[in-house]
Structures are given as structure tokens and as C-alpha cells.
Amino acid sequence: MADDTTTPFLELPDVLPQFIASHHSRATGAGLDPHEYARVTAQLTALQDWPEAFRTAARGHLEAAERSEAAGHGISAGEAFRTAARWFHYAVLLPHPDRETAALAATEADQAMGRALAHLDPDAVRLAGPSFAGWLRRPARAATPRPPVVIVVPGLDSGKEEFHDVTDALLRRGVATFTMDGPGQGVLAATTTPRADYHHVIGEVIDALEAHGDVDATATGVIGLSLGGFYAAVCAAYEPRIRATATVSGPYRLRWEEAPPFVTDTLSQRTGGRLQAEEFAGRVDLRGIAARIGCPLRVVDGGADVIPGVTNGEPLAREAPRGEYLLVPHGDHLLGNARADWLPSTCDWLVGALR
């Protein structure tokens, strides 16, 4: 379409069915029930109605959680609170003009996740600083009193409530996790903007982990998803306390002039304007940075993940001195349609590299 660069994403022709279809595997990969996703999205007549439809679904799970909680069924309550957190988070994906509702939904997701952990993992610790907020969790069975820790970094429009499966898979393998929101992400999106020098943020996180003392922050790993993959690579290049890094669907480079409206609108909204977004996009570029990564690096890509303007991670794996590349030919963005093809082996790889 000739006017793609000027028409707001939400107003593009046929955007609703395309967005529903393209986000199906991401939604199910994040833990949303596929049948409920189909029911909720079938009721939509315009993409503008997405946030309230997903918040309504979230509130249904929240009410179920509170009923279970009142009845003394702690596990059921925790699971329902966690499901509510996922649905609240999924309400904020769009570059929707109603930023007040987006901020509210992000807060609702954050609060629901806190209530979930109070039942499912009462030893989880909230850590926060000026540029991050998240949950530190220890494995049920750790090989040492102070296990290694892996930081889970979300992407442009994601947050700490999206990647439960990654966190849980790492915990089952005996390492601690810190699942976080950073600048422009999740609960911090309303008060901060994305920053390309994410290694400063991770430096603050590792400082907080060291001060907490229950984990071995000298053995810190990072896994970044989508734009978080770029962040993770930058952190590995400039933060010497990182011992192993994995990226999933992370961009090696982003070319603003070729990026689709969803990306440019979302970046413009989250950075505070189009000029700021273009400047940020220009810094999403690992040329000259990949060679600085001294720790082991695993780069995971889906072969069906084709986003205009985005160069996938093969050059990153090739240029990093200790890089390796896993390409899943049928995988889409975030490989929600191919979890078994990358998640177990990548978590095994991370844990092995840290130990």
C-alpha cells in the first residue's frame, strides 16, 4: 500500500484479521489458551477494541482467582492470577492512542503477577530500581546455596508477564531467574522510554542481585527475546559480569525506512515521537559490537520470521567469537509455533554455560 508510511497502523485496511492471525502463536506461546484467544478475538470488529476485550478476559480470570483464594484453594488462585496477568499484558501490545488505559493494563498485569507469586512462589522477591522492576525467583532444587542467575529481558512491546515458560524452564533446571521490565517496557512503559544502551540497565540489575546475596551474580546469564535479543547482545558486549547469553528472534540491525507501520508506530509512541524513534532505530545495529562479545552466545531464529527492515541474527552468531546459531526453519517471530525446537535445548545450553 502506497500510504503505509503515513496511515496509522490501527487504521490500515484489513489490519484486524492480519493482526489476529499473526499474533496467534505469540499469544499461545505466552500461555494464553488458544480457544479463548479465538473467542475473544472473534468478537472484535475493529483493532481499536483490542485492549478492552483483553482486559475484560483478564478480569474474568481475576475474579476466578479471587473466588479460589477466598475458598482457600491457593494453587488454583495462583494459576488464575497468573493467567489474568497474561491477558492484562496482552491488552497493551498495540500502539493504541489510549495510553492511559495501556498504563492501567500494565499495572494490572504487574499486580496480578505479584498475587500469583504469593501463592505459587512465596519466596519470590521484588527488586526494582530507577530503570528496572522485576521478580527474582530461586529454583526449588538448587545444586548450591547460591545458584547462578539468568536475567530474562523482554522486547519492544513485551514485558515480564509474557515469558513464564522461559522462566519456568530455567527454574526447573536449577538456576535462579530475574524476569524484568526495563525502560519503555511493561509496568515502566508509562514513565520511561526505551534506551539502546541497555547494558547500563543490566549493570544496575546485577548490582541489585549482588546486594541481595541469595544468588551467585558472578555467574549471570541473559536471555533476550525479540528486541530484547538486541539488548542482550549489547549487554554481553559491554557488561563483563555476564557469563553466557542467548538471543531469540533478536534483530542484528533495524532499518527504519523499511520497517512496517506496527514497528514504526510502536517505536514512535514508546520513545516519545517520530524523530526519537528514528534515532533509536538507528542505534539498533550490532555491526562492530558483535565482535566484542567474549562470552558464549547462542542465537535462535525462526526461518519464517521475516519482518521488513529487520536483519535476523545470523551475522551476530557469525561475528561473535564464541557464537553459535540455531535456525528453526518453520519458526515464526518468537518461535511460539516451535517451542520444542528451541526452548529446552537453549535453557540446557544456558545452564551448562553458566556451570
C-alpha positions as CSV (number, residue, x, y, z in Angstrom):
1,M,0.0,0.0,0.0
2,A,1.4,3.3,-1.0
3,D,0.3,5.1,2.1
4,D,1.6,2.6,4.7
5,T,4.2,5.1,6.0
6,T,1.6,7.7,6.8
7,T,-1.6,5.8,7.7
8,P,-1.6,4.9,11.4
9,F,-1.2,1.2,12.0
10,L,-4.7,0.8,13.6
11,E,-6.4,2.4,10.6
12,L,-4.7,0.3,7.8
13,P,-7.2,-1.7,5.7
14,D,-7.7,-5.3,6.8
15,V,-5.4,-4.8,9.8
16,L,-7.7,-6.6,12.3
17,P,-7.7,-10.2,10.8
18,Q,-4.0,-9.9,9.9
19,F,-3.0,-8.9,13.4
20,I,-5.2,-11.6,15.0
21,A,-3.6,-14.3,12.8
22,S,0.0,-13.0,13.1
23,H,-0.2,-12.9,16.9
24,H,-1.8,-16.3,17.4
25,S,1.4,-18.2,18.0
26,R,2.9,-15.5,20.2
27,A,-0.3,-15.4,22.3
28,T,-0.3,-19.2,22.8
29,G,3.4,-19.3,23.4
30,A,2.9,-16.7,26.1
31,G,0.4,-19.1,27.7
32,L,-3.0,-17.8,26.5
33,D,-5.4,-20.6,25.8
34,P,-5.8,-20.8,22.0
35,H,-9.5,-21.4,22.2
36,E,-10.1,-18.5,24.5
37,Y,-7.9,-16.3,22.2
38,A,-10.2,-17.3,19.3
39,R,-13.3,-16.5,21.2
40,V,-12.1,-13.1,22.4
41,T,-10.7,-12.0,19.0
42,A,-13.8,-13.3,17.2
43,Q,-15.9,-10.6,19.0
44,L,-13.7,-7.7,17.7
45,T,-15.0,-5.5,14.9
46,A,-12.0,-3.1,15.0
47,L,-8.5,-3.3,16.3
48,Q,-9.1,-0.3,18.4
49,D,-11.3,-2.5,20.6
50,W,-8.5,-5.0,21.4
51,P,-7.3,-3.5,24.7
52,E,-10.7,-3.5,26.4
53,A,-11.6,-7.0,25.1
54,F,-8.4,-8.5,26.5
55,R,-8.8,-6.6,29.8
56,T,-12.3,-8.0,30.1
57,A,-11.0,-11.5,29.6
58,A,-8.3,-10.8,32.2
59,R,-10.9,-9.6,34.7
60,G,-12.8,-12.9,34.3
61,H,-9.6,-14.8,35.4
62,L,-9.0,-12.3,38.2
63,E,-12.5,-12.9,39.6
64,A,-11.9,-16.7,39.4
65,A,-8.6,-16.3,41.2
66,E,-10.3,-14.3,44.0
67,R,-13.0,-16.9,44.4
68,S,-10.4,-19.7,44.7
69,E,-8.4,-17.5,47.1
70,A,-11.5,-17.0,49.3
71,A,-12.2,-20.7,49.3
72,G,-8.6,-21.5,50.4
73,H,-7.5,-23.1,47.1
74,G,-4.1,-21.4,46.9
75,I,-2.7,-23.2,43.8
76,S,-5.9,-22.6,41.8
77,A,-5.8,-19.0,42.8
78,G,-2.2,-18.6,41.9
79,E,-2.7,-20.2,38.5
80,A,-5.7,-18.0,37.7
81,F,-3.9,-14.8,38.9
82,R,-1.0,-15.7,36.5
83,T,-3.5,-16.3,33.7
84,A,-5.0,-12.9,34.4
85,A,-1.6,-11.3,34.3
86,R,-1.0,-12.7,30.8
87,W,-4.3,-11.4,29.5
88,F,-3.7,-7.9,31.0
89,H,-0.3,-7.8,29.5
90,Y,-1.6,-8.8,26.1
91,A,-4.0,-5.9,26.2
92,V,-1.1,-3.4,25.9
93,L,0.6,-4.7,22.7
94,L,-0.9,-2.2,20.3
95,P,0.3,1.3,19.5
96,H,-3.1,2.4,20.7
97,P,-3.7,6.1,21.3
98,D,-5.3,5.5,24.7
99,R,-2.1,5.4,26.7
100,E,-3.9,5.8,30.0
101,T,-5.7,2.5,29.5
102,A,-2.4,0.9,28.4
103,A,-0.7,2.1,31.5
104,L,-3.5,0.8,33.7
105,A,-3.5,-2.6,32.0
106,A,0.3,-2.9,32.5
107,T,-0.2,-2.1,36.2
108,E,-3.0,-4.7,36.4
109,A,-0.7,-7.3,34.8
110,D,2.1,-6.4,37.3
111,Q,-0.3,-6.6,40.3
112,A,-1.8,-9.9,39.1
113,M,1.6,-11.5,38.7
114,G,2.5,-10.4,42.2
115,R,-0.6,-12.0,43.6
116,A,0.1,-15.2,41.6
117,L,3.6,-15.5,43.0
118,A,2.3,-15.0,46.5
119,H,0.6,-18.4,46.1
120,L,2.9,-20.2,43.6
121,D,6.3,-19.0,44.8
122,P,6.0,-17.1,48.1
123,D,9.8,-16.7,48.3
124,A,9.9,-14.6,45.1
125,V,11.5,-11.2,45.7
126,R,10.6,-8.0,44.1
127,L,13.6,-6.0,43.0
128,A,13.3,-2.5,41.5
129,G,15.4,0.5,40.6
130,P,15.0,3.7,38.6
131,S,15.2,1.8,35.3
132,F,14.0,-1.7,36.1
133,A,11.5,-3.8,38.0
134,G,11.1,-7.5,38.3
135,W,10.9,-10.7,40.2
136,L,13.9,-12.7,41.5
137,R,13.0,-16.4,41.9
138,R,15.1,-19.3,43.2
139,P,14.8,-22.8,42.0
140,A,13.1,-25.4,44.2
141,R,16.1,-27.6,44.0
142,A,19.4,-25.8,43.6
143,A,22.7,-27.6,43.4
144,T,24.4,-24.8,45.5
145,P,23.1,-22.4,48.2
146,R,23.7,-19.5,45.8
147,P,22.7,-20.7,42.4
148,P,23.6,-18.9,39.1
149,V,21.0,-16.5,37.8
150,V,19.6,-15.8,34.4
151,I,18.0,-12.4,33.6
152,V,15.1,-12.6,31.2
153,V,14.8,-9.5,29.0
154,P,11.6,-8.6,27.1
155,G,11.4,-6.7,23.8
156,L,9.8,-3.6,22.4
157,D,6.1,-4.3,23.2
158,S,6.5,-7.2,25.7
159,G,7.1,-7.4,29.4
160,K,7.9,-9.7,32.3
161,E,4.4,-11.2,32.3
162,E,4.9,-12.7,28.8
163,F,7.7,-15.2,29.2
164,H,6.6,-17.5,32.0
165,D,7.6,-20.6,30.0
166,V,11.2,-19.4,29.7
167,T,11.4,-18.6,33.4
168,D,9.8,-21.8,34.5
169,A,12.1,-23.9,32.2
170,L,15.2,-22.3,33.7
171,L,13.9,-22.7,37.3
172,R,13.3,-26.4,36.7
173,R,17.0,-26.7,35.6
174,G,18.3,-25.4,38.9
175,V,19.2,-21.8,38.2
176,A,17.6,-18.6,39.6
177,T,15.8,-16.1,37.3
178,F,15.2,-12.4,37.3
179,T,12.3,-11.7,35.0
180,M,12.2,-7.9,34.4
181,D,10.8,-4.8,32.8
182,G,13.3,-2.2,31.7
183,P,12.9,1.3,30.2
184,G,9.8,1.5,28.0
185,Q,8.7,-2.0,28.9
186,G,5.8,-3.4,30.9
187,V,4.9,-1.5,34.0
188,L,7.6,1.1,33.3
189,A,6.4,2.0,29.8
190,A,4.3,4.9,31.0
191,T,7.2,6.6,32.8
192,T,10.3,5.7,30.8
193,T,11.4,5.3,27.2
194,P,13.5,2.6,25.5
195,R,17.2,3.0,25.5
196,A,19.7,1.3,23.3
197,D,22.5,1.3,25.9
198,Y,20.7,-1.4,27.8
199,H,23.9,-2.6,29.4
200,H,23.7,0.2,31.9
201,V,20.3,-1.1,32.9
202,I,21.6,-4.7,33.3
203,G,24.5,-3.3,35.2
204,E,22.0,-1.9,37.7
205,V,20.2,-5.2,37.9
206,I,23.4,-7.2,38.5
207,D,24.3,-4.6,41.3
208,A,20.9,-5.3,42.9
209,L,21.4,-9.1,42.6
210,E,24.8,-8.9,44.2
211,A,23.4,-6.8,47.0
212,H,20.6,-9.2,47.6
213,G,23.0,-12.0,48.1
214,D,20.8,-15.1,47.6
215,V,22.2,-15.9,44.1
216,D,25.7,-16.0,42.5
217,A,25.7,-12.8,40.5
218,T,29.2,-13.6,39.4
219,A,27.6,-16.3,37.2
220,T,25.0,-14.2,35.5
221,G,23.4,-15.2,32.2
222,V,21.0,-13.2,30.0
223,I,18.3,-14.4,27.6
224,G,16.7,-11.7,25.4
225,L,13.6,-12.1,23.3
226,S,12.7,-10.0,20.2
227,L,14.2,-6.5,20.7
228,G,15.4,-8.0,24.0
229,G,17.7,-10.1,21.9
230,F,19.5,-6.9,20.7
231,Y,19.6,-5.7,24.3
232,A,21.1,-9.0,25.5
233,A,23.8,-8.8,22.8
234,V,24.7,-5.3,23.7
235,C,24.9,-6.3,27.4
236,A,27.1,-9.2,26.6
237,A,29.5,-6.9,24.7
238,Y,29.8,-4.2,27.4
239,E,28.9,-5.8,30.8
240,P,31.8,-8.1,31.9
241,R,29.8,-9.9,34.6
242,I,27.7,-11.6,32.0
243,R,29.0,-15.2,31.5
244,A,26.5,-16.5,28.9
245,T,23.9,-15.0,26.6
246,A,21.1,-16.3,24.4
247,T,19.0,-14.3,21.9
248,V,15.6,-15.3,20.5
249,S,14.3,-13.5,17.4
250,G,16.6,-10.6,18.1
251,P,17.4,-8.1,15.4
252,Y,21.0,-7.7,14.3
253,R,20.0,-4.4,12.6
254,L,16.9,-2.3,12.2
255,R,16.4,-0.1,9.1
256,W,13.7,2.5,9.9
257,E,12.8,3.3,6.3
258,E,11.9,-0.3,5.6
259,A,10.2,-1.1,8.9
260,P,6.4,-1.9,8.9
261,P,3.8,0.5,10.4
262,F,3.4,-1.6,13.5
263,V,7.1,-1.2,14.4
264,T,7.4,2.4,13.5
265,D,4.2,3.4,15.3
266,T,5.1,1.4,18.4
267,L,8.6,2.9,18.5
268,S,7.3,6.4,18.0
269,Q,4.8,6.0,20.8
270,R,7.2,4.5,23.2
271,T,10.2,6.7,22.5
272,G,8.1,9.9,22.6
273,G,7.9,10.9,18.9
274,R,8.9,10.0,15.4
275,L,12.3,11.7,15.5
276,Q,13.2,10.0,18.7
277,A,12.1,6.7,17.3
278,E,14.2,7.1,14.2
279,E,17.2,7.9,16.3
280,F,16.6,4.9,18.5
281,A,16.2,2.6,15.4
282,G,19.5,3.8,14.1
283,R,21.2,2.5,17.2
284,V,19.7,-0.9,16.8
285,D,22.7,-2.1,14.9
286,L,25.2,-4.7,16.1
287,R,27.8,-4.1,13.4
288,G,31.1,-3.6,15.2
289,I,29.5,-4.7,18.5
290,A,29.1,-8.4,17.9
291,A,32.9,-8.9,17.8
292,R,33.2,-7.5,21.3
293,I,31.1,-10.4,22.8
294,G,33.5,-12.6,24.7
295,C,31.2,-14.9,26.5
296,P,29.4,-17.9,24.9
297,L,26.5,-16.8,22.8
298,R,23.6,-18.8,21.3
299,V,21.4,-17.0,18.7
300,V,18.0,-18.5,17.9
301,D,16.0,-17.5,14.8
302,G,12.9,-18.7,13.1
303,G,13.2,-19.2,9.4
304,A,9.6,-17.9,8.9
305,D,10.3,-14.7,10.9
306,V,10.5,-12.1,8.1
307,I,9.9,-8.6,9.3
308,P,10.7,-5.8,6.8
309,G,13.7,-3.7,7.8
310,V,14.9,-6.3,10.3
311,T,18.1,-8.3,9.8
312,N,17.9,-11.5,11.8
313,G,20.6,-12.9,14.0
314,E,22.9,-15.0,11.7
315,P,25.5,-12.2,11.3
316,L,25.6,-11.8,15.1
317,A,26.3,-15.5,15.6
318,R,28.9,-15.4,12.9
319,E,30.7,-12.3,14.1
320,A,30.7,-13.1,17.8
321,P,33.9,-15.0,18.7
322,R,32.0,-17.7,20.6
323,G,28.7,-17.5,18.8
324,E,26.5,-20.4,17.6
325,Y,23.4,-20.3,15.5
326,L,20.2,-22.3,15.8
327,L,17.8,-21.8,12.9
328,V,14.4,-23.4,13.2
329,P,13.1,-23.3,9.6
330,H,9.4,-23.3,10.4
331,G,9.7,-21.0,13.4
332,D,7.9,-17.6,13.4
333,H,8.7,-14.5,15.4
334,L,9.5,-15.6,19.0
335,L,9.0,-19.2,17.7
336,G,5.7,-19.6,19.5
337,N,4.9,-22.2,16.9
338,A,8.0,-24.2,17.6
339,R,8.7,-24.2,21.4
340,A,10.0,-27.7,21.5
341,D,12.6,-27.0,18.8
342,W,14.5,-24.4,20.8
343,L,13.3,-23.8,24.4
344,P,14.6,-26.9,26.1
345,S,17.9,-27.1,24.3
346,T,18.5,-23.3,24.8
347,C,17.8,-23.5,28.5
348,D,20.1,-26.6,28.8
349,W,22.7,-24.6,26.9
350,L,22.5,-21.6,29.2
351,V,22.6,-23.6,32.4
352,G,25.6,-25.6,31.1
353,A,27.5,-22.5,30.0
354,L,27.0,-20.9,33.5
355,R,28.1,-24.0,35.3
